[in-house]
Structures are given as C-alpha cells and as structure tokens.
Amino acid sequence: MKVSVLTLGCRVNQSESNIIEGNLSERGWSVVGLSEHPDYCIVNTCSVTSKSDYQSRQLIRRAVRTGAKVIVTGCYSQLRPDEIKRIEGVNCIINNNDKLNIINMLSNNTESMTFSHSSKSRPYIKVQDGCNFSCSYCVVPMARGRSRSLNTSKVLEQVKEIAASKFSEIVLTGIHLGSYGYDLAPKTKLSELITTILKETKIQRIRLSSIESKEVDNELVELLQDQRLCRHIHLPLQSGNDTILKQMNRMYTSEDFVRTIENIIQKVPDFAIGTDVIVGFPGESDKVFLDTKKMLEYLPLAYIHIFPFSPRPGTRAFKMAHQCSSSIKKERINELKSINSKKKMDYMISQLYKNLEVVIEEKGSDGISIGTSSNYLKVKMSSNGYPNKTLVRVKAAKIEGNLMRGDLIDTL
C-alpha cells in the first residue's frame, strides 16, 4: 500500500509527520509523493493564520484529486472540522490528540510506536506540545491544548535510537519548547534535559527550535557555548514597541529582548539568531512600526521571518480596535523584507572563509551536496561520496544566491 503525507506549518507538525512516515514505512507501507498515485493521503494542516487555513484547504483538495482516501489532521482539523466536512472527498478527520493513532488505524496494529523517524537527515524530536500562554493573537493554545512534556527517559530513548542510526543532528522541538518539564514530576526544565542528553548520548549535534527570549536563562546561555549545541537559535520578537507587546500579552519588553540577544552574542560572537515579527497588529501606527523597524536594524540578526497580522476568531485581538488595512501591512512588510535581505547577506559575509560544520542533506547527480551548517546556513559543496546525515567540516569560499559555497575539509 502507498501513502502520501502532506504537511503545513511548524516544526512540531513536521516532527509528527516524520513519525507517521517512519512508522508506516517500518510496517511495510511505501511513502510516496502525490504524483505516485497513493492509496491513502494524510494531510497534516496548520491554522496559525487565515492564510494557513486557506493553504490547508488547497492541500486537502489536491489530495482529494488524486483519488486516494484522504485523512485530515492538524490544527485546522482541530479548530475548523465543519469547514473540512464541506470538502467533498475527505474520508476521515482526526484531531491533534489522536494524530499518531493514524499509524495504528492504517496498519490495523495496536502496538504503540511513537519515535520512529523518516529519512530526514536532521530528525525532529517533539519533546513538548501545547501552550499555557495566552498571546492575544494566537489560536495555538485552542488547537494544541495545555503544555505537556515528554518524559526525559522517553526523549533519551529517541536520541539514542537516532544516534545509533548514524544521524548527526537532532532538532528538539515543541509548541512552547521553553516550558519543557514544568508539568513533569519531579519538575525539570529544558537546560536540564539538554545537559542529560549531552551526558548520556553520543549524538553529535543538538539544535533547538523556536524558544521565547525570556526563557533563555543563564544556564541555557552557558549550554549554548557547548560545541555539541548548534550555533543557532530562533527567538520570536513580534514587535519592537512595548505598548504593542503588552497588548499581545507577550510578557517581556523590547529592552528585555535586546538584553537576551546581547547576552548570547557576548558569550558566542558568531551565533546566528533569527526572529519573527508580526506586522499590522491592531494599533500599530506609523510611529509604532518605526520602533520595530529601528529595533530590527539595530539587532545582530541572521534572518527575520515576517508575518502580516491575521485576525483569528476566538482570540482577543480579533475584536481589537484600530485594525490595519491590508495595503498598510503590505507596505510595511516590504520595508522589513529589505532589512531581512541585508541582515541575511551581512551574516553570510561575516562567515566567509570560516570553517563551518555541515550536515549533508541532499546529494545531486553531479556530486554536489547541500547541507545545513551549525549556524543555520545552507551550504553547497562537493561531498566526495559521503552519504546524507554525515557531519563534515567545510571552509566557506563564496556566496551563491542564498547559499554558501564551501570546500570540503574533512568529516567530523
């Protein structure tokens, strides 16, 4: 039997899709693309913005057109099941809590398997799900529920299995990664989990997905200096104006955010820091937007993800006064895109002629491979026949578009 898994959204969704693909593959299923006429198609949806809802519906309709039996899961199915029911050709809707039961449902096997991975060269490990925060614009807590952490022993099982399968890097991910362990007994935290992984496993490299800046404490900053921690972190800013941050219920100030970044850069000067920004939040005047723009220009960022504010039903921001027009959002997004382009190029230039540690992810027929460096640069190189998943040392030689071209030195 053939199955396609289509995924939208965050790294948690990617992690869950990888688990589904890996387990079905182990049970004899062929994981294929849509063009290969699958018998079943699983659509793992996103609902973080109204655009995500639209993209989810598009993806569902693409799956239906293949003639496969279509199973829809993810945040859109959790929040808008009635909209999905109106799409002709959908066979089954599964909520987020039951997502991994798709494995048993399709294989007709009650054995619990929750950590097999697909062939991805940098596997995601979902160590946490849900969110106890209540950001005024966000539907994720409604879609994912309250924060829940995976027991440390279960995380270690996954890391050891992945390391034994010759993977070089893991990505620790969660909806609210920085809250890891607060719900466990005894209580623990993310820095303690990382310390345990470093001590008890042989995985070569650990990457963290998005984490809130106020959760980057001194212990975590100390850990970021460890050679086995990737030189990259993603800290969502959302706005550079304190009034807007308060309306968003973000629970930090712009000064707090700057202090966190300066603390990291002081300890690890070459560190790649990325951020998210929401443009056009209710009440964002020209002056308020200028605060965000100036802050982004000032901060030593490697990249910026820019999102237009999307009013989501059920959130407090949905009914807030002083909503920004689409044209204003578009104009401001274009201004920030220019800043992002400069930040990305400046960071790449700063890495020229330095040695980068790269996990090989894609191999072309011409002997050229592409991988991801510790500091989150895409690097093109001649891999000398080394397989995907291999960690290599590369000297950055030149910039080619959005890629760094490197010369292979050796394996690690």
Secondary structure, DSSP 8 states (H G I E B T S, - for coil): -EEEEEE-SSHHHHHHHHHHHHHHHHTT-EE--GGG--SEEEEEE--SSHHHHHHHHHHHHHHHHTT-EEEEEEHHHHH-HHHHHTSTTEEEE--GGGTTHHHHHHHT----------S-SS-EEEEEE------TT--HHHHH-S-EE--HHHHHHHHHHHHHTT--EEEEEETTGGGTTTTSSS---HHHHHHHHHHH---SEEEE----GGG--HHHHHHTTSTTB-SEEE---B-S-HHHHHHHT--S-HHHHHHHHHHHHHHSTT-EEEEEEEES-TT--HHHHHHHHHHHHHS--SEEEEEE----TTSGGGG-SS---HHHHHHHHHHHHHHHHHHHHHHHHHHTTSEEEEEEEEE-TTSEEEEEETTS-EEEEE-TT--TT-EEEEEEEEEETTEEEEEEEEE-
